[in-house]
Amino acid sequence: MISNSYLYFSLALLGLQLGASTPAIGAEDLIDNTSADRLSTAFQGQDPFNFSGESEETIALENLFTENPITTLTDLTEAPQSDSQPKLLAQDTLVQSTPVSQLQDIDARHWAAQALRQLSQQYQCLPSYFSEDAVISRYEFAEVLNTCLGVINQAIADVTANNVTQEELAVVQRLQEEFQAELAELNQRVDSLEDQISVLEDQQFVKRTTLFGIAEFVLLDTFGDSFNSPPGRGTGGTIPNANTTFTTGNILLDVDTKVRGRDFVRVELFYSNLPNNNRANTGTDMTWVDAIPASTDFSLNYLFYQTRYAKKGVLRVGPVGLVANHIIPDLSPTQANSRFGRRSPIYRPAVGAGFLTNYQVNDWFAVGGGYTVGGTDAEVPEEGFFSAQNRFIAQTTFTPTPKLGLALTYSHLYLDDPAPPITITGFVGSRNAQAPFGDATATSAHLLGIQGNYRINKRFGFGGWVNYGHATAEETTTIGGLPPGSNVVNNGDTADVWNWALGMTVADVFRKGNELGFLFGMPPKAVSNDFKPFEDNDSTSYHVEAYYRHRVTPRFFITPGIYAVFNPEHNDANNTLVVGLIRSFMRF
């Protein structure tokens, strides 16, 4: 029989490990990922709504009540495109890149599983699904542990005092004194959890349906002088947005309805009056703010069905708003305010209808992929589900340690949208990089990306990406605004596009839940092009960004930030553009 001293020691370590290592998760998780994978590490500053001030158990139960599926992935970005304007992005501000350590579940090799299995040999408390090869989330493991604690506590109550020695009591007393603060914190979390359960039950307006939302307010301005557009790309001149803007930013309303088990259907409506701060406002998309594009009224942003399969896989299918990095981890190093700095451009193009999936093979290896059709093409009989503006994507994600993550990504695009402009980078980078052969020329592209993220400790982390794109013109066209003899794109012309970025974050700056972030990189650049007028050969643009996210309350953040673009459009004749903004986020 296991002695009482060993029993208390084992339970204390198990409880403290689960209590100390499970971080709070935020609206991103409430909106899409109820995964207890997100309870596996301390706050890492990966999302504007990662509310580290809330108790872990509270947020986990919120996810449980929303009935969202457990997944090791991230969610919530871009809005579907329309025929009237290039609405490729949506909610990039709300996207969370998956922290490396959150990509791992509890399997038979985990020390906690082994310790609990040893205790169960004496007390027979493990359920049938806790098998040798089972892989479950940390929250599911906590439920199993809670069941075992009830059995073990009853067994302890049945043991007479004569079986407990003074030495064993001394050991227990020493453990209680040593971990007094941690044990008190665990008890406090349980008390807080009971209060939150009552609130969550009151908020459910239908037993199987959960309603929640997010609101954003933005103060924004861009500073700079004259701007020279590339040849054949329109005219330059003074930056149009000379005045500071103050907007309601974004309002999102989500309705999640449980279908069965962890399967659910999501409908999301959004409204935004935030200017994109793109080429229409400043002359270049390099100044684009990472936000939902403006909408005159509430529009449909998401409509999809999500399910789990084979215990370790997740599948999402829908006609509106599928975005690759919602399901496939992007390992973004920061929560930058700019569109370029937020994540690798390889995840952006062709947002719309289709399917996405990811499968966690084991603790350190996952595979994912999918097919999406951009804009509204899938619903148009002349275009259809296998026609213009489609994208295949595939990725392998490696997490050899809880601190290190690497991803290898391949994507193939075919863009022939009847409502231009074409973009192989998702409206990131120079005009020449986005559309190497013109805004309306049918184009295919092979994209390759390497993304990485490493967390030095609980406070410091860094990461980045390198992307390469090889684009091919799929038709012969004539480009207006260029001299005769140099204005013809030939079918088969090719172009090479590169971009890279490095980012760093510092968590809990001045206060727990705050984050300081920096990013430096080169926006997408057409380094070579058979169609010479659209080759970026005048200079190189560099993007420098900093932000500070201040946690006012667990549900309210204020984020001032600034970013500068040197040599916009990879042209040293253009003056530096500087964007300053203050953003506030509120979850309700």
C-alpha positions in Angstrom: 0.0 0.0 0.0 1.2 3.5 -0.7 2.1 5.3 2.4 0.2 8.5 3.4 3.4 10.6 3.2 4.0 9.4 -0.4 0.4 9.9 -1.2 0.2 13.5 0.0 3.5 14.3 -1.7 2.3 12.9 -5.1 -1.0 14.7 -4.9 0.6 18.0 -3.9 3.0 17.8 -6.8 0.2 16.9 -9.3 -2.0 19.7 -8.0 0.7 22.3 -8.0 1.9 21.3 -11.4 -1.6 21.6 -12.9 -2.4 24.8 -11.1 0.9 26.5 -11.8 1.2 25.6 -15.4 -2.2 26.3 -16.7 -2.5 29.9 -18.1 -5.5 32.0 -18.6 -6.8 32.1 -22.1 -8.7 34.8 -23.8 -11.4 35.7 -26.3 -9.6 34.0 -29.1 -10.1 30.8 -27.2 -13.7 31.6 -26.3 -14.3 32.4 -29.9 -12.9 29.2 -31.4 -10.6 27.0 -29.3 -11.8 25.5 -26.1 -8.7 23.5 -26.1 -7.1 22.8 -22.8 -3.9 22.8 -24.9 -4.3 26.6 -24.2 -4.1 25.8 -20.5 -0.6 24.4 -20.8 1.7 27.4 -20.3 1.8 30.7 -18.6 0.7 33.9 -20.3 2.8 34.4 -23.5 1.3 37.6 -24.9 0.2 36.1 -28.1 -3.3 37.7 -28.5 -4.9 41.0 -27.8 -7.6 39.2 -25.8 -5.4 36.7 -23.9 -6.7 37.9 -20.6 -4.1 36.7 -18.2 -5.9 38.3 -15.3 -8.8 35.8 -15.4 -8.6 32.5 -13.6 -7.6 29.5 -15.7 -10.5 27.4 -14.5 -13.0 30.2 -15.2 -12.0 30.6 -18.8 -11.7 26.8 -19.3 -15.3 26.4 -18.1 -16.4 29.3 -20.3 -15.1 27.4 -23.2 -16.9 24.3 -21.9 -20.2 26.1 -21.8 -19.7 27.5 -25.3 -19.3 23.9 -26.5 -16.5 24.8 -28.8 -14.2 21.9 -29.9 -10.9 21.2 -28.3 -8.1 22.0 -30.8 -4.4 22.8 -30.8 -4.9 25.6 -33.3 -5.7 29.2 -33.6 -8.6 31.2 -34.9 -10.3 34.4 -35.9 -9.0 36.6 -38.6 -10.1 37.7 -42.0 -13.3 38.7 -43.5 -14.6 37.3 -46.8 -13.9 39.4 -49.9 -16.7 41.1 -51.9 -17.0 41.9 -55.5 -16.9 45.6 -54.7 -13.6 45.9 -53.0 -10.7 43.7 -51.9 -12.0 42.8 -48.4 -9.5 40.0 -48.0 -8.9 40.7 -44.3 -11.1 40.6 -41.4 -10.3 40.2 -37.9 -6.5 40.0 -37.9 -6.5 42.1 -34.8 -8.1 39.2 -33.0 -5.9 36.4 -34.3 -3.7 34.6 -31.9 -0.7 32.7 -33.0 -0.4 29.5 -31.1 2.3 29.6 -28.4 4.7 26.7 -29.0 4.0 25.0 -25.7 0.2 25.1 -26.3 0.5 22.7 -29.2 1.0 19.7 -26.9 -1.6 17.4 -25.2 -1.3 14.9 -22.4 -0.3 11.4 -23.6 0.9 8.3 -21.9 4.5 9.5 -21.8 3.7 12.7 -19.8 5.0 12.5 -16.2 1.6 13.5 -14.8 -0.2 10.7 -16.7 2.4 8.2 -15.4 2.1 9.4 -11.8 -1.7 9.3 -11.9 -1.6 5.8 -13.4 0.7 4.7 -10.5 -1.8 6.0 -7.9 -4.6 4.3 -9.7 -3.0 1.0 -9.4 -3.9 1.2 -5.7 -7.2 3.1 -5.9 -8.7 2.0 -9.2 -10.0 5.5 -10.2 -9.1 5.9 -13.9 -11.9 5.9 -16.5 -11.9 3.4 -19.4 -10.9 6.0 -22.0 -7.7 6.8 -20.1 -5.8 4.1 -22.0 -2.2 3.6 -22.7 -2.4 5.3 -26.1 -4.9 8.0 -25.3 -4.0 11.6 -26.0 -6.2 14.1 -24.1 -6.2 17.8 -23.4 -4.9 19.2 -20.1 -8.5 20.1 -19.1 -9.7 16.6 -19.8 -6.8 15.3 -17.7 -7.8 17.7 -14.9 -11.3 16.2 -14.9 -9.8 12.7 -14.6 -7.6 13.8 -11.8 -10.6 15.4 -10.0 -12.4 12.0 -10.1 -9.3 10.2 -8.7 -9.0 12.8 -5.9 -12.5 12.0 -4.7 -11.8 8.2 -4.6 -8.4 8.7 -2.9 -9.8 11.2 -0.3 -12.5 8.6 0.6 -9.8 6.0 1.0 -7.8 8.3 3.3 -10.9 8.9 5.4 -11.2 5.1 5.9 -7.7 4.8 7.2 -7.4 4.8 11.1 -5.2 7.3 12.8 -3.0 4.5 14.2 -1.7 3.8 10.7 -0.3 7.3 10.4 3.1 7.8 12.0 4.4 11.0 13.6 7.1 11.2 10.9 4.5 11.0 8.1 2.5 13.8 9.8 5.6 15.9 10.0 6.3 15.4 6.3 2.7 16.4 5.4 3.0 19.5 7.7 6.2 20.5 6.1 4.7 20.2 2.6 1.7 22.3 3.7 4.0 25.0 5.0 6.3 25.0 2.0 3.4 25.3 -0.5 1.0 27.3 1.6 0.7 30.2 -0.9 0.1 27.8 -3.9 -2.5 25.8 -2.1 -4.3 28.9 -0.9 -4.3 30.1 -4.5 -5.8 26.9 -5.7 -8.6 27.1 -3.2 -9.3 30.7 -4.2 -9.6 29.7 -7.8 -12.2 27.1 -7.0 -14.3 29.7 -5.1 -14.0 32.1 -8.0 -15.0 29.3 -10.4 -18.3 28.7 -8.7 -19.2 32.3 -9.0 -18.3 32.3 -12.7 -20.4 29.2 -13.4 -23.5 31.0 -12.2 -22.7 34.0 -14.5 -22.1 31.8 -17.5 -25.4 29.9 -17.0 -27.3 33.2 -16.9 -25.6 34.3 -20.1 -26.7 31.3 -22.1 -29.8 32.4 -24.0 -30.4 28.9 -25.5 -29.1 25.7 -23.9 -27.0 24.8 -26.9 -26.2 28.3 -28.1 -23.7 30.9 -26.8 -23.6 34.6 -27.7 -20.5 36.8 -27.2 -18.8 39.7 -28.9 -15.9 42.1 -29.1 -15.7 45.9 -29.6 -12.7 48.0 -30.7 -12.0 51.7 -30.7 -9.1 53.2 -32.7 -7.3 56.6 -32.9 -5.1 56.6 -36.0 -2.9 58.9 -38.1 -0.2 58.6 -40.7 2.7 61.0 -41.1 4.7 61.6 -44.3 5.2 63.9 -47.3 4.9 63.2 -51.0 4.6 59.7 -52.5 5.7 58.3 -55.9 3.7 55.4 -57.2 5.5 52.7 -59.3 5.2 53.1 -63.1 1.9 51.8 -64.4 0.5 51.8 -60.9 -1.3 55.1 -60.8 -0.3 58.6 -59.8 1.5 59.8 -56.6 1.1 63.0 -54.7 0.4 64.2 -51.2 -0.8 61.6 -48.7 -4.6 61.9 -48.6 -5.1 61.1 -44.9 -3.6 64.2 -43.4 -6.1 64.2 -40.4 -6.2 62.0 -37.4 -9.2 59.6 -37.4 -11.1 58.3 -34.4 -13.4 55.4 -35.1 -15.5 52.7 -33.4 -13.2 50.3 -35.2 -14.7 46.8 -35.1 -17.8 45.3 -33.5 -18.2 41.5 -33.8 -21.1 39.3 -32.7 -20.7 35.6 -32.5 -23.3 32.8 -32.1 -22.0 29.3 -31.5 -24.4 26.4 -31.5 -23.5 22.9 -30.3 -24.4 20.2 -32.8 -23.1 17.1 -30.9 -20.2 16.4 -28.6 -17.6 19.1 -29.4 -19.0 19.8 -32.9 -20.4 23.3 -33.4 -21.6 25.8 -35.9 -20.5 29.4 -35.8 -22.1 32.5 -37.3 -20.3 35.8 -36.9 -21.5 39.3 -37.9 -19.2 42.3 -38.0 -19.3 46.0 -38.5 -16.4 48.3 -39.0 -15.8 51.9 -39.9 -12.0 51.8 -39.5 -10.1 53.0 -42.6 -7.7 50.3 -43.8 -4.9 52.9 -44.1 -3.9 51.2 -47.4 -3.1 52.4 -50.9 -6.5 54.3 -51.0 -5.4 56.3 -47.9 -1.7 56.6 -48.1 -0.7 55.5 -51.6 0.8 52.2 -50.5 -0.5 49.0 -48.8 2.7 48.9 -46.7 0.9 51.2 -44.2 -2.2 48.9 -43.9 -3.5 48.5 -40.3 -4.3 44.9 -39.2 -8.1 45.3 -38.9 -11.4 44.4 -40.4 -12.2 46.4 -43.6 -14.9 49.1 -43.3 -18.5 48.0 -43.7 -21.5 50.2 -44.0 -23.7 47.8 -42.0 -23.4 44.4 -40.3 -22.1 41.8 -42.6 -21.6 38.0 -42.4 -17.9 37.3 -41.5 -18.0 33.6 -40.7 -20.2 30.6 -41.3 -18.7 27.2 -40.7 -19.0 23.8 -39.1 -16.2 22.4 -37.0 -15.6 18.9 -35.8 -13.0 16.6 -34.2 -11.9 13.3 -35.7 -9.6 10.5 -34.7 -9.1 12.1 -31.2 -6.3 14.3 -32.4 -7.7 16.0 -35.6 -9.8 19.0 -36.3 -11.8 19.8 -39.4 -13.6 23.0 -40.4 -15.9 23.3 -43.4 -17.9 26.3 -44.5 -19.0 28.7 -47.3 -17.8 31.9 -45.7 -14.7 33.2 -44.0 -12.3 30.2 -43.8 -8.8 31.5 -43.1 -5.8 29.2 -43.0 -4.2 30.2 -39.8 -7.4 29.7 -37.8 -6.7 26.0 -38.0 -3.0 25.8 -39.0 -0.6 27.4 -36.4 1.1 30.4 -37.8 3.7 30.8 -34.9 3.5 34.6 -35.2 6.1 36.2 -33.0 4.2 39.3 -32.0 0.8 41.0 -31.9 1.8 43.8 -34.3 -0.7 46.5 -35.2 0.3 46.5 -38.9 -1.0 44.0 -41.5 2.5 43.0 -42.5 3.8 42.6 -39.0 0.9 40.5 -37.6 1.8 37.2 -39.4 3.5 35.7 -42.4 1.7 36.7 -45.7 1.7 33.0 -46.8 -1.5 32.5 -44.7 -3.5 35.4 -46.2 -4.6 34.9 -49.8 -7.9 33.3 -51.0 -10.1 33.7 -48.0 -13.6 32.3 -48.5 -15.3 28.9 -48.8 -13.6 25.5 -48.5 -12.2 23.3 -45.8 -9.2 23.3 -43.4 -7.8 20.6 -41.2 -5.0 19.8 -38.8 -3.9 16.5 -37.2 -1.6 16.3 -34.2 0.4 13.1 -34.9 2.2 13.2 -31.6 3.6 15.8 -29.1 6.2 17.2 -31.5 4.7 16.8 -34.9 1.5 18.0 -36.6 0.3 18.1 -40.2 -2.4 20.4 -41.7 -3.8 21.7 -44.9 -6.8 22.7 -46.9 -8.4 24.2 -49.9 -10.2 27.6 -50.1 -11.9 29.7 -52.7 -11.5 33.5 -52.4 -14.3 36.0 -52.4 -17.7 34.9 -53.5 -16.5 32.8 -56.4 -17.7 29.5 -55.0 -21.4 30.6 -55.1 -21.2 31.9 -58.7 -22.1 29.3 -61.4 -19.7 30.8 -63.9 -16.8 30.4 -61.4 -17.7 27.7 -58.9 -15.9 25.8 -56.2 -12.9 24.8 -58.4 -12.4 27.9 -60.4 -10.9 31.3 -60.1 -9.0 32.5 -57.0 -8.3 29.3 -55.2 -5.6 28.2 -52.9 -4.1 24.9 -51.6 -2.1 25.0 -48.5 -0.1 22.4 -46.5 2.0 22.7 -43.4 4.1 20.5 -41.0 4.5 21.9 -37.5 7.4 20.8 -35.3 7.4 21.3 -31.5 10.5 19.4 -30.3 10.3 21.2 -26.9 7.6 23.2 -25.1 9.6 26.4 -25.9 10.5 25.8 -29.6 8.2 25.6 -32.6 9.0 25.4 -36.3 6.7 25.3 -39.3 7.3 24.5 -43.0 4.5 25.7 -45.2 3.7 25.3 -48.9 0.8 27.1 -50.7 -0.3 27.1 -54.4 -2.5 29.9 -55.7 -4.4 30.5 -58.9 -5.9 34.0 -59.1 -8.1 35.1 -62.0 -10.7 37.2 -60.2 -13.2 39.0 -62.4 -13.2 41.8 -59.7 -9.4 42.8 -59.4 -7.0 43.5 -58.0 -4.9 40.3 -58.0 -2.7 39.8 -54.9 -0.5 36.8 -54.1 0.6 38.2 -50.8 -2.8 39.1 -49.3 -2.5 42.9 -49.8 0.9 43.0 -48.0 4.1 44.5 -49.5 4.7 46.4 -52.7 2.2 46.6 -55.6 4.8 44.8 -57.7 5.1 41.9 -55.2 1.3 41.6 -54.8 0.5 41.6 -58.6 3.8 41.0 -60.5 2.0 41.1 -63.9 -0.7 43.6 -63.2 -3.9 43.8 -61.1 -6.1 41.9 -63.5 -3.7 39.4 -65.1 -4.4 35.8 -64.3 -1.5 34.6 -62.1 -0.4 31.4 -60.4 2.1 31.2 -57.6 4.1 28.6 -55.6 4.7 30.0 -52.0 7.2 28.5 -49.5 7.5 29.6 -45.9 9.6 28.8 -42.8 8.2 30.2 -39.5 9.7 29.8 -36.1 9.0 30.9 -32.5 11.2 30.4 -29.4 10.3 31.4 -25.8 13.4 32.0 -23.8 11.5 32.0 -20.5 8.1 33.2 -19.2 8.8 36.8 -20.1 11.0 36.8 -23.3 10.3 35.3 -26.6 11.3 35.9 -30.2 10.5 34.5 -33.7 10.0 35.3 -37.3 9.6 34.0 -40.8 11.1 33.9 -44.3 8.9 33.5 -47.4 9.6 32.9 -51.0 7.1 33.1 -53.9 7.5 32.1 -57.5 4.7 33.6 -59.7 3.8 32.9 -63.3 1.6 34.9 -65.7 -1.2 32.7 -67.1 -2.1 35.0 -70.0 -0.8 37.6 -72.3 -2.0 41.1 -71.5 -1.2 44.8 -72.1 -0.7 47.1 -69.1 -1.9 50.7 -69.4 0.2 53.7 -68.4 3.5 52.2 -69.7 5.4 53.1 -72.9 4.6 51.0 -76.0 7.1 48.1 -76.4 7.4 47.6 -72.6 3.8 47.2 -71.7 3.1 43.6 -72.7 3.0 40.8 -70.2 3.7 37.5 -72.0 2.0 34.2 -70.9 4.7 32.3 -69.0 6.6 35.3 -67.6 7.8 34.6 -64.0 8.7 36.7 -61.0 10.4 35.9 -57.6 9.0 37.5 -54.4 10.7 37.5 -51.0 9.8 38.8 -47.5 11.0 38.2 -44.0 10.5 39.5 -40.4 12.0 39.1 -36.9 10.0 39.9 -33.8 10.5 39.9 -30.0 8.0 40.2 -27.1 8.5 41.0 -23.4 5.6 39.8 -21.2 4.3 41.3 -17.9 6.0 44.7 -18.4 5.1 46.9 -15.4 2.1 44.7 -14.7 1.0 41.1 -15.2 -0.8 40.7 -18.6 1.0 43.7 -20.3 3.2 43.1 -23.3 5.9 45.0 -25.1 6.6 44.0 -28.7 9.1 44.8 -31.5 9.2 43.8 -35.1 11.7 44.5 -38.0 11.4 43.1 -41.5 11.2 43.5 -45.2 7.7 43.6 -46.8 7.2 41.4 -49.9 9.5 42.5 -52.7 9.6 41.5 -56.4 13.3 41.0 -56.5 13.2 39.7 -60.1 10.5 39.8 -62.8 10.5 39.0 -66.5 8.1 41.9 -66.9 10.8 44.5 -66.0 8.6 47.5 -65.4 7.1 45.7 -62.3 10.4 44.7 -60.8 11.3 46.3 -57.4 14.9 47.4 -58.3 15.0 51.0 -57.0 15.7 50.2 -53.3 14.4 48.0 -50.4 11.7 48.9 -48.0 12.1 48.1 -44.3 9.3 47.9 -41.7 10.0 48.8 -38.0 7.3 48.5 -35.4 6.8 48.7 -31.6 3.7 48.5 -29.4 2.8 48.2 -25.8 -0.4 46.4 -24.7 -1.7 47.6 -21.4 -4.2 45.4 -19.5 -6.8 47.6 -17.8 -9.0 44.7 -16.8 -9.1 41.1 -17.8 -11.6 42.0 -20.6 -10.3 45.4 -21.6 -6.9 46.3 -23.2 -5.4 49.5 -24.5 -2.6 49.2 -27.1 -0.6 52.3 -28.3 1.7 51.5 -31.1 3.9 53.0 -33.9 5.4 51.6 -37.1 7.5 53.1 -39.8 8.0 52.1 -43.4 11.4 53.2 -44.9 11.6 53.6 -48.7 7.9 52.7 -49.3 7.2 50.5 -52.4 10.9 49.6 -52.3 11.7 53.1 -53.8 14.2 55.3 -52.1 12.6 58.3 -53.8 9.7 58.0 -51.4 9.8 59.5 -48.0 9.4 57.5 -44.8 5.8 56.9 -43.7 5.0 56.7 -40.0 1.8 55.3 -38.6 0.7 56.0 -35.0 -2.3 54.6 -33.3 -4.0 53.8 -30.0 -6.3 50.8 -30.0 -8.7 49.6 -27.3 -10.3 46.1 -27.1 -13.2 45.1 -25.1 -14.9 41.7 -24.8 -18.5 41.3 -23.7 
